[in-house]
Amino acid sequence: MERRIETKCIQDGYQPKKGEPRQLPIIQSTTFKYDTSDEMGRLFDLEDDGYFYTRLQNPTNDAVAAKICSMEGGVAAMLTSSGQAANFYAIFNICEAGDHFIASSSIYGGTYNLFGVTMKKMGIECTFIDQNLPAEELEKYFKPNTKAVFGETITNPTVSVFDIEKFATLAHKHGVPLIVDNTFATPVNCQPFCWGADIVTHSTTKYMDGHAIGVGGCIVDSGNFDWMAHKEKYPGLTTPDESYHGIVYAERFGKGAYITKATAQLMRDFGAIQSPQNAFYLNIGLETLPLRMRQHCNNALAVAKYLKENDKVAWVSYPDLEEDEYHPLAKKYLPNGSCGVLAFGLKGGRETSIAFMDKLKLASIVTHVADSKTCLLHPASHTHRQMTDEQLKEAGVAPDLIRLSVGIEHVDDIIADLAQALKQI
Ligand SMILES: *Cc1c(COP(=O)(O)O)cnc(C)c1O
């Protein structure tokens, strides 16, 4: 029987043999020894499996990637140095200059910039779409050179829910994979592969690490997308790679082709590796992820209900609230809860929001979300500071929007802190 997620988080990825350490060891070594020149040569040709240099593969990193792979129900996975690197690799592994892809406009600001500005300079064009449009209207954004579709299960910072099944059907109809950034939901609350997504990415910096210790990322492949069936679209996977003596990834590695190519080419050439030390911390975070997600969700729902009732609060967005516009999608994709992040605004707008935040004692003002400590950010004063109220509206960020990341402290203490600050404004 398939093990449950709580068990996978503890047991999967690393199984010690007789006399070996019970906890995952940190293999803090750049390199690995071989007895003959030929043994090493075969590794360079991808003829044999084995470690030779940590930029390509490291046993600690691979064990943690294998655990996340199992949690998502995938066939292969790799760790990266950050969520940004994961999303860049996920797209760049199948897109090159002259290609096009489609992304939801409701995504993390860093990803929006990566796709809209930096990748454009590489000759890769991204069309941002309104993810709430019906499938018929989304059809028109596909072009002959479209190679992928991208969205976030739960968007940062507006906490809207992405209709994975709608986009998977649409992407497959056009012969391209759906890539889903599952950072906020985590595989504990949603497994996008169950709904037809082909590739999942993570900023492990958030709930997976969970303690604000290490920046990291991960890419997981479901193995379900048939690259050979769309041979002409994905020459990087379906035609010989001259930098590896003519290997055809999709032929040689089958379901493992996508991650093997990302490791052998992109990690080799760009080198955005996670340090084994950070992978070790990440693994400890993963062990308690299901426990923490439950507490984050319970706390966030109680806080959302409290804020909703307070007459100084103008609005609250949280998909687990029954009256929230994304509740029907949350019920389908996130039946056990969404995440600990919610957004709200205060009557009185921008100035009131700032005054309120300065009165908080337990909740801290930080540029972070999704760790054990309650924290918050006012995008209009922080991440989106340079924008006028008009520009903020265009970006979908209300000037009064406060992004609150509810931690796993006792919920009464979190609410008491919010209450004392609200009383003072
Ligand atoms: C934070 C975040 C990223 C970027 O990850 P880093 O680890 O900060 O590079 C990408 N996607 C989402 C949804 C995020 O919240």
The ligand as a MOL file (V3000), in Angstrom:
LIG
                    3D

  0  0  0     0  0            999 V3000
M  V30 BEGIN CTAB
M  V30 COUNTS 15 15 0 0 0
M  V30 BEGIN ATOM
M  V30 1 C 9.4260 32.7950 -2.4600 0
M  V30 2 C 8.8110 32.2210 -3.6630 0
M  V30 3 C 9.5780 31.9520 -4.8190 0
M  V30 4 C 11.0450 32.2860 -4.8910 0
M  V30 5 O 11.7530 31.4430 -4.0640 0
M  V30 6 P 13.1800 31.8170 -3.3940 0
M  V30 7 O 13.4800 30.5850 -2.6190 0
M  V30 8 O 12.9820 33.0470 -2.5710 0
M  V30 9 O 14.1260 32.0430 -4.5290 0
M  V30 10 C 8.9420 31.3690 -5.8950 0
M  V30 11 N 7.6210 31.0780 -5.8590 0
M  V30 12 C 6.8600 31.3380 -4.7850 0
M  V30 13 C 5.4010 30.9990 -4.7970 0
M  V30 14 C 7.4110 31.9240 -3.6350 0
M  V30 15 O 6.6480 32.1800 -2.5730 0
M  V30 END ATOM
M  V30 BEGIN BOND
M  V30 1 1 1 2
M  V30 2 1 2 3
M  V30 3 2 2 14
M  V30 4 1 3 4
M  V30 5 2 3 10
M  V30 6 1 4 5
M  V30 7 1 5 6
M  V30 8 2 6 7
M  V30 9 1 6 8
M  V30 10 1 6 9
M  V30 11 1 10 11
M  V30 12 2 11 12
M  V30 13 1 12 13
M  V30 14 1 12 14
M  V30 15 1 14 15
M  V30 END BOND
M  V30 END CTAB
M  END
